[in-house]
């Protein structure tokens, strides 16, 4: 899981990889914002 991702594409000689850790991190950030920040703003 950590450091081992599925290659997505090569861009200017750099390999872009998808790692499950990023998906978990983004999910936690969105969940936190939707529970705390967004209800207060709207």
Helices and strands as residue ranges (DSSP letters): E 6-11, E 14-18, H 20-32, I 33-37, H 38-41
